[in-house]
Every structure is written in structure tokens, then in C-alpha cells.
């Protein structure tokens, strides 16, 4: 027959086990909370990495698309010099240069109506016409993609 001390020891062991279970459950709760926080942090880091990779990719594409800008800017005065040539050889050279530059994405600015300070540079104004419209193009302007690399030099109308 079990003794009173046996029951006391059993009761103490049960109490110890109950405290141990509570402690482990609390520890599990903290671990679950840590796991949840780490998962959220991982999601944020993954999103940041994805955004960074996207931004680097876009910037790389821009760099590649504008890589030829420096050499194109140096060729524009040559193209200007060939603008009014009349002999066949010079005309052929001009067309070749224009073809190469077009393949690189260069386009002439051909806005002949309203003055746009982002695409034009006014070097004078004359009386007559509708105000802030282009009266005369003095020098062609060029854009590389959506970026103006040389604004068109124009004379604008002052208006009536």
C-alpha cells in the first residue's frame, strides 16, 4: 500500500511536470513568434531584392540604350556640315551616317508648330504669327529614344 510520502512525491512530480509543460508551451509560443517574425522579414528582404534587381535591370537597359550618345553627339556637327552638300559622294556619305545614327535610335526633332522648351531652344523672336509658335528652324535638333541630346534651334513668333 502506498504511503503518504509516496503521494506527496507523486503530487510534487505532477506539479513539476505541469510547470515544465507550461514553461515549454511558453517557450514554444516565443519560438512561433520568432518564426513568424523571421518569415515576415524574409518576405521583406525578398521583395527588396526583387525591386533592386528590377531597378538595376532598368538602369542597365538605359545605360545600354544611351551608350552611343557620346559618339553620336560628336557626329552631329559632321551631319550638320553635310546638310547642304550637292555632290553625289557627299550625299551618299550623309545618308550612310544618317542610317547608322537611326539604327542607334537617333531621331530628328521635327516639331514645327508650338515651341516646347524641352525640345527647342529659342535664339530669337520675330513679329507676326501666333505667339510661341516656331517661325524658322535654324539648326536641327535630335533625340535618342525619349531623351533630347540636342535641342532644335528656332526663331519663334512674338504674335500679332
C-alpha positions in Angstrom: 0.0 0.0 0.0 1.4 3.4 -1.0 2.4 5.7 1.8 1.6 9.3 2.3 5.1 10.3 1.3 4.6 8.4 -2.0 1.5 10.6 -2.7 3.4 13.7 -1.7 6.2 12.8 -4.1 3.7 12.0 -6.8 1.9 15.3 -6.3 5.2 17.2 -6.4 6.2 15.4 -9.5 2.9 16.2 -11.1 3.3 19.8 -10.1 6.8 19.9 -11.5 5.6 18.3 -14.8 2.7 20.8 -15.0 5.2 23.7 -14.6 7.6 22.1 -17.1 4.7 21.8 -19.6 3.7 25.5 -19.1 7.3 26.5 -19.5 7.7 24.5 -22.7 4.4 25.9 -24.1 5.6 29.4 -23.3 8.9 28.7 -25.0 7.0 27.3 -28.0 4.9 30.4 -28.2 8.1 32.5 -28.3 9.6 30.3 -30.9 6.4 30.5 -33.0 6.5 34.3 -32.7 10.2 34.3 -33.7 9.4 32.1 -36.7 6.6 34.4 -37.8 8.8 37.5 -37.5 11.6 35.8 -39.4 9.2 34.8 -42.2 7.9 38.3 -42.5 11.5 39.6 -42.5 12.3 37.1 -45.2 9.4 38.3 -47.3 10.5 41.9 -47.0 14.1 41.1 -47.9 12.8 39.1 -50.9 10.7 42.0 -52.1 13.6 44.4 -51.6 15.9 42.1 -53.6 13.4 41.8 -56.4 12.9 45.6 -56.5 16.6 46.1 -56.5 17.1 43.6 -59.4 14.3 45.2 -61.3 15.8 48.7 -60.8 19.3 47.5 -61.8 17.9 45.8 -64.9 16.1 49.0 -65.9 19.2 51.1 -65.3 21.3 48.7 -67.3 18.9 48.9 -70.2 19.1 52.7 -70.1 22.9 52.6 -70.0 22.9 50.3 -73.0 20.4 52.3 -74.9 22.3 55.6 -74.3 25.8 54.1 -74.5 26.3 55.5 -78.0 25.1 59.1 -77.0 28.7 60.5 -76.7 29.8 59.4 -80.1 26.5 60.5 -81.7 26.9 64.0 -80.2 30.4 64.1 -81.8 28.9 63.1 -85.2 26.2 65.7 -85.2 28.4 68.6 -86.4 29.6 66.3 -89.2 26.0 65.7 -90.2 25.3 69.5 -90.0 28.3 70.1 -92.3 26.8 67.6 -94.8 23.3 69.2 -94.6 23.7 71.4 -97.7 26.0 69.3 -99.9 25.1 68.8 -103.5 27.6 66.3 -104.9 26.7 62.7 -105.1 29.5 61.3 -103.0 28.8 63.7 -100.1 25.1 63.0 -100.3 25.8 59.2 -100.1 28.1 59.7 -97.1 25.4 61.8 -95.4 22.8 59.1 -96.0 25.1 56.4 -94.6 25.8 58.4 -91.5 22.0 59.1 -91.0 21.3 55.4 -91.5 23.8 54.4 -88.8 22.5 57.0 -86.4 18.9 56.0 -87.0 19.8 52.4 -86.2 21.2 53.6 -82.9 17.9 55.2 -82.1 18.5 58.8 -83.2 15.6 60.7 -84.5 15.4 64.3 -85.7 13.1 66.7 -83.8 10.5 67.8 -86.4 8.2 69.9 -84.2 7.3 72.7 -86.5 4.3 74.2 -84.7 4.3 75.0 -80.9 7.5 75.9 -79.1 8.4 73.4 -76.4 11.3 74.4 -74.2 12.1 70.8 -73.5 12.8 70.2 -77.2 13.6 73.6 -78.6 16.0 76.4 -77.9 14.8 79.8 -79.0 17.6 82.0 -80.3 15.3 84.9 -81.4 11.8 86.1 -81.8 10.2 87.9 -84.7 7.0 89.9 -85.1 3.9 88.2 -86.5 2.2 84.8 -86.5 0.7 83.1 -83.5 2.7 83.7 -80.3 5.1 81.0 -79.2 5.0 79.1 -82.4 8.1 78.3 -84.4 8.7 80.6 -87.3 12.0 79.1 -88.5 14.3 76.2 -87.7 17.9 77.4 -87.6 19.5 74.0 -86.7 18.0 70.6 -86.4 17.6 69.0 -83.0 17.9 65.3 -82.2 16.6 62.9 -79.7 17.9 59.5 -78.7 14.9 57.5 -77.7 12.9 59.8 -75.4 15.9 61.9 -74.4 16.8 65.1 -76.2 20.5 65.2 -76.9 20.5 68.4 -78.9 17.6 70.8 -78.9 16.3 72.3 -82.1 17.5 75.9 -82.5 14.5 78.0 -83.5 13.2 81.5 -84.1 9.7 81.9 -82.6 6.8 84.2 -83.4 6.1 87.0 -81.0 2.5 87.2 -82.0 0.3 89.9 -83.6 
